[in-house]
Amino acid sequence: MIDAFLSVLGIIFLVLMLYGGYLWMTDRGNDDSVKKAKNVIQAAIIGLAIVLISFSISYFVITKLGDATLTK
């Protein structure tokens, strides 16, 4: 279930990166559009980092709980 959730979040990250890149490439010299594109890309990267950190913490906790409960 966690893997499916991470797959969906990976797809959302990819879509946000493509959207930010599209905004940046089609700005035609508009500084506001570049700023918006940078904000979208930055938010996508921060979101991906949060998801990866939370996945690593949850994976660690689940494996340690599984090892502790199954061995005794």
C-alpha positions in Angstrom: 0.0 0.0 0.0 2.9 2.4 0.8 4.5 1.6 -2.6 1.3 2.5 -4.5 1.0 5.7 -2.5 4.6 6.6 -3.3 4.1 5.8 -7.0 1.2 8.3 -7.1 3.3 10.9 -5.3 6.1 10.3 -7.8 3.7 10.9 -10.7 2.5 14.1 -9.0 6.1 15.2 -8.6 6.8 14.5 -12.3 3.7 16.5 -13.4 4.6 19.5 -11.2 8.2 19.5 -12.6 6.9 19.4 -16.1 4.4 22.1 -15.4 7.1 24.3 -13.8 9.5 23.7 -16.8 6.7 24.5 -19.2 6.0 27.8 -17.4 9.7 28.6 -17.5 10.2 27.8 -21.1 7.1 29.7 -22.3 7.5 32.9 -20.2 8.7 35.1 -23.1 10.7 37.3 -20.8 8.0 37.8 -18.2 9.7 37.9 -14.7 6.5 37.1 -12.9 6.1 33.9 -14.9 9.7 32.9 -14.2 9.2 33.5 -10.4 6.0 31.4 -10.5 7.8 28.6 -12.3 10.7 28.6 -9.8 8.2 28.5 -6.9 6.4 25.5 -8.5 9.7 23.6 -9.0 11.0 24.5 -5.5 7.7 23.4 -3.9 7.8 20.1 -5.9 11.4 19.4 -4.7 10.6 20.2 -1.1 7.5 18.0 -1.3 9.6 15.1 -2.7 12.2 15.5 0.1 9.4 15.4 2.7 7.9 12.3 1.2 11.2 10.5 0.9 12.1 11.3 4.5 8.7 10.2 5.8 9.0 7.0 3.8 12.4 6.2 5.2 11.2 6.8 8.8 8.0 4.7 8.3 10.0 1.9 6.6 12.5 1.9 9.5 9.7 1.8 12.1 7.7 -0.8 10.3 10.7 -3.1 9.8 11.8 -2.7 13.5 8.3 -3.4 14.7 8.0 -6.4 12.5 11.4 -7.8 13.7 10.5 -7.2 17.3 7.1 -8.8 17.2 7.9 -11.7 15.0 11.1 -12.9 16.8 9.6 -13.1 20.3 
